[in-house]
């Protein structure tokens, strides 16, 4: 057989490079399930990030959003629905394709926020963002809700990078019984915040520094925080919340998710251009055409602890509804009595590897 000439080798090389560069980004599924957090490296176009940065800075600097920036620990907490410029992050194909390739497809967008820590701002305390601890699926292996964090600057410990406690999404941790509800007024108004458990160093915690273009993907249940921003610049992240495998949820949980979504993202339905709403529609957790979504402008949009939310895991025993769900899940997940006895008996007589 004839050996390929130089032009053929060059063509083959170009094809391989093109295939490599066009492949979907890889999400470390095992890491996500085990640790509760992973990083998609270099999946966001720089031109898109520049547009997002412009839109973010405009919102942060606007007089209309100053009431959403009262918390120095978090920084701003501005819904991305304040501007349709964030539509490309709702429909971001590299992120959604990576989720789908990991078995986390059919992901519907719940909400999103411009979270910008100002210069010389304190640490964001430990918290977890799950709101469905009264659901049995909150205690399973698979994530029910995921965050996708799009950072607009490189992050490090010096400017407030993310911190996480791997595995805390699947098992009790001492912090679970010590924390106030995430993003609540009790947390925002704590005068002795530096002495609180939420701002201490804990065994097993890891830093998650990233470069611009990376996306941090994490389970809503994982305990996470952020270091203080000791730099002279803003540290801004766009946090987008997705509900993977949405069609697999129960009808009741889909309806509950839809109600929360409409409350948190109401500006999308009332203020966005029709073309932008139509483009977002396939990615939204709604059961009706977008034109039929009824928006009610009530409540404090800075309130992230609504009555419909159950924020404490059942194993802490602090919330009756979540405790019932946890016990129900434990019963369903445990082997039947005879099977458990047989398994334990075999474990006693069989030699260990």
N, C-alpha and C positions, 0 to 999 in steps of 0.2 A: 504494500500500500504506500502511495506517495506521501512524503512528509509535508506537512503544511508549510507554506511560505510565510515570509514576514508579514505581508498584508493580512493574511488569514489569521495569524496570531494576534495582530493588533486589533482586528475586528472582534475576535473572540474575547480579548481582554476588555474592550469597550463594552461588549454585551454583558460580561460578568460584572463590571463596575456598575452599569446601569441597573442590572437586576438587584445588586446589593443595595444601591442607594434608593431604589423604589420599593424595597421590601417594607412591610409593616413593622413598626417598632415592636420590640419584644418586651412584654411585661413579665416580670419575675413572679409568676403565679404562686410558686411555693413560698417565696419570701413574703408575699402579701398575706397569704393564709396563715403562715407561721408567726410573722412579726407584726402584721397589721399595717405595714407601711413599706413602700418600695419606690424606686425612682425610674421614670422613663427618661433616658438621656437624649438630649438634643433632638426634640421632636417638634419644636415650635419655630416657625419661620420668623426671622429677625424683623422683616418688614411688618408682619402682623403685630409683633410685640411692640414695635414703635408706635403703631396706631393705637394699640391698647394703652400704652403709657400716656399718650396724649389725652385719650378719653378719661383715664384715671385721674390724671393731674387736674383736668378741668373740673371733675366732680369734687375732688378734695379741696380745691381752691374756691369752690362755689359757696356763696352765702347760704344757699338753699340746703346745704348738707351739713352745716356746722353742728346741728343738733345730733348728728349721727357720728360725731367724733369726740364725744365727751370723755370717753374712756382712754386714758393714757396707756393702759396696759395692752389693750388690743390695738389701739390706734383707731383709725376710721373703721366703720362697719356699714358701708354704703351698698345698698342693693345694686347689682349690675343692671337691673331693669330700669335704672334711672337714665340709661342711654342704650340705644340699639346698636351702638358701636361694639358691644360685647357679644353680639350674635355669633361671630366666628368661633367663640370659645364654647358656646352651647352645642355647635355642630362640628366641633373640631375632629376631623376624620382621623388623624394619627392617634389621638388619645382613645377615641371610641373604637377604632379598629384593634388597638392593642387590648382593650377590655374584651372585645368579642373573641379574639384569638385565645384568650385565657378562659373562655367559658363564661364571661361576664357581659355578654351582649344584651341587646334589647334594653340598653341603659337609657332611662328617661331623666331629663334634667329637672331637679327640684327647685334649686335656688342658687344664688351666687352673690359674692360680696367683694368689694374693693377694701382690702384690709391693709392699711398703710400705717406702719409704726413711725411716728415722727422722730427726728433726731433727739438723742439723749432721753429716751423714754424707757421706763422700767420694764422688767420681764413680764411676759404674759404667763399667768399661772397655769398649772396642770389642770386639764379638764378633758372630758370626752363629750362628743356631740350627738350621741344617739338619743332619740326622742321616743323610741318605740319599745322600751324595756318591758312593757306589759304584753308584748307579742312573743310567742314561743320561738319565732325565728330569730329573735335577738340573741339567743344562746347557742345557735348552731355554728358550724364551721364557716359556712359561706357568708360573705358580707352582704348586708341588706342595703347599706348606703355607703357610698364612697366619696371622699373628697379628691379633687384634682386641683393641685395648687400650681398656678402659673406665676412664677416669680419674675419681676421686672428688673431685677438686679442680681448680681452674684451675692450669695449669702454666706456668712460665716458666723462664728460665735460673737465676733465683734459688732456685727450690725443686726443681730437678732434672728439667727437661723432657727429653724424648727428643731425641737427636741421631741423624742418619743420614748415610750417604755415598751419595747417589743414584747408581744404576747399578752399585753394587758387587755386586749379586746376579747380574749377567750377565757380568762380566769380572774378570780378576785385578786385585788391588790389592796394594800393598806390604804392607799389614797382614796379608794372608792367610798370608804366610810367617813372620810375627813373633809371632803370638798363640798362647797356650796354649788348650786346649779350654775352651769357655764353661762357666762355673759349676763349674769343677773346683777341687780343693783347691790346685793350683798357683797359680790365680788368687786364691783366697780368702786364701791364706797369704803372699802376697808382701809382704815387709817394705819393699822399696824401690819400692812400687807407683807413687808419684808420678813416678818416672823411667822407668817402663815405657812402651813405645809405645802400649799400650792406653789410656793416660790422657792422651795428647798431643792437640793440635789438628792436624787434617789438612786439606790443601787440598780444597776442594769440599764439606766437611761443612756440613750445615744443621741448624738447630734446628727442632723440631716442637712448638711450644707449642700448647696446646688449652684450650678451656673445658669446664666440666662439661656433659655431654650429648653431646660429640663422641666419635667412635670412630676411633682410628688403625688403619688396615688396612695391613699390610705383608707382604712376602715374607720367609719365614724365612731366606733366603739373604743378605738385605741386611745390610751391616755397620751396627750401631747401638750406641748407648751412652746414657748419661744424665749430665747435669751433677750436680755435688754439690748436695745439699739444704742450703742455707745458711739456711733458714728455721727457725722455732721450732715448726713443725708437721709432722706426718707428711705424706708425699706418697705416696698409695696409688693403684695401678692394678691392675685385674683383667685379666690377660692370658689370653685364650682362644685356643686353637690349633685351626684348622680345616683339613681336607683337602678342597679343592674338586674337583669332578668325580670323586668317589671311584670310581664304577662304571666309569670309563674306565681305571683303573689295571690293571696286570697282576694275575692271580690271586696271584702270588707276592708282589707288593708290597702288595696288600690284606691278605694274611695276615700279612705283616711288620708292617704298621701296626696290625692288630688286636692282635697280641701286645704291641706297645709300649703301646697304649692300655690294655689290661687291666692291665698292670703299673703304669702311671702313675695310673690312675683306679680302682684296686681298691676304694677305700672306697665308691665309688658302688654297686658290686654287693653289697658286704657289709653296708653300714650304712644306706643310704638307705631311706626308706619305699617300699613296693612301688608306690604310686601315682606317686611321683616317678620311679622307675626306668622305669616304663611310659611316662611322658610323655617321658622322654629317649630312649627306645629308638630311635625313627625317625631320630635324629640321630647315632647312634653307629656306628663303623666295625666292626660285628660281623656275623658270618655265621651266627649261630645265635640262638635266643631267649635273652633275658637270663637266664632261669632256668637255662640250661645253661652259662653262662659260669663257668669254674672259676678261682677266685682263689687265687693262691699268695702268701702274705705272706712274701716273702724279700727279702733285699738291703736296702740303705740307701735310704730314700725321699728322702734328701737328695742322692743320687748321680744326676747328670744326664748322665753319660757312661758308658752301659752298653756291654757288649761288642757288642751288636747294632747299635750306632750307629757310623757313619763320619762324623766331624766335620770332616775337612779336604778342601777341594776338590782335585780331581785335578790341576789345573794347578800346584799347589805341589809335587807329587811326593813329599809326605810320607807318603802312605798308598798302598800298592800297589793295593788294591782300587779306590779312587777314581781312581787314575791309569789303570787299565785301562778303567774306565767312561768316563773323559774321552776317551781315545784312540778308543774305540769310537764315542762320540757324534760326535767330530770327523770320523771316516771316514764315518759315515752322513749327517752334515749337509753335507759338502763335495760340490760338483758332481762328476760323473764326469769322468774325465780329458779326454775329447774335448770335453765341454761346457765345462769350465773353460778349455781352450785356445781354444775358439771365443769365449768371453766375453772373455778377455783380449785376443785379437786384435782384436775389435770395439772394445774400449776404446782400443786404440792408434790406430785409424784414424778413428774417429768423432769429430767435433768435440765439445768439451765445451760443455754449456749455459752 
